[in-house]
């Protein structure tokens, strides 16, 4: 049972690191435009497909 006591600090470090990364992305505006990418794919102009073999 005492062999698993090293897992507690590791899990706390990983959890704190994940929380810090989440707060960093939140502060830098990663979640500001959630619908933009989903709608952008619907409204962009389609470009004609290029033939790479020259036909």
C-alpha positions as CSV (number, residue, x, y, z in Angstrom):
1,X,0.0,0.0,0.0
2,X,2.8,2.4,0.8
3,X,4.2,1.8,-2.7
4,X,1.4,3.9,-4.2
5,X,2.1,7.1,-2.3
6,X,4.3,8.4,-5.1
7,X,1.1,8.4,-7.3
8,X,-0.5,11.1,-5.3
9,X,2.0,13.9,-6.0
10,X,2.2,12.8,-9.7
11,X,-1.6,13.1,-10.0
12,X,-1.6,16.4,-8.3
13,X,1.1,17.7,-10.6
14,X,-0.6,16.5,-13.7
15,X,-4.0,17.9,-12.6
16,X,-2.5,21.3,-11.8
17,X,-0.7,21.3,-15.1
18,X,-3.9,20.5,-16.9
19,X,-5.7,23.3,-15.0
20,X,-3.0,25.8,-15.8
21,X,-3.1,24.9,-19.5
22,X,-6.9,25.2,-19.6
23,X,-6.8,28.6,-17.9
24,X,-4.0,29.7,-20.4
25,X,-6.1,28.7,-23.4
26,X,-9.2,30.4,-21.8
27,X,-7.2,33.6,-21.2
28,X,-5.8,33.6,-24.8
29,X,-9.2,33.4,-26.4
30,X,-9.2,29.9,-27.7
31,X,-12.9,29.5,-26.9
32,X,-14.2,32.8,-28.1
33,X,-15.6,31.7,-31.5
34,X,-17.0,28.2,-31.1
35,X,-19.4,28.4,-34.0
36,X,-17.0,30.1,-36.4
37,X,-15.2,27.0,-37.7
38,X,-18.5,25.0,-37.9
39,X,-20.2,27.7,-40.0
40,X,-17.1,28.6,-42.0
41,X,-17.1,25.2,-43.7
42,X,-20.7,25.8,-44.9
43,X,-20.2,29.3,-46.3
44,X,-16.7,29.2,-47.9
45,X,-16.5,29.2,-51.7
46,X,-15.6,25.8,-53.2
47,X,-12.5,25.8,-55.3
48,X,-12.4,23.5,-58.4
49,X,-10.4,20.3,-57.9
50,X,-7.0,20.3,-59.5
51,X,-6.0,17.4,-61.7
52,X,-2.5,16.5,-60.8
53,X,-1.9,14.2,-63.8
54,X,-2.5,17.0,-66.3
55,X,-5.6,15.5,-67.9
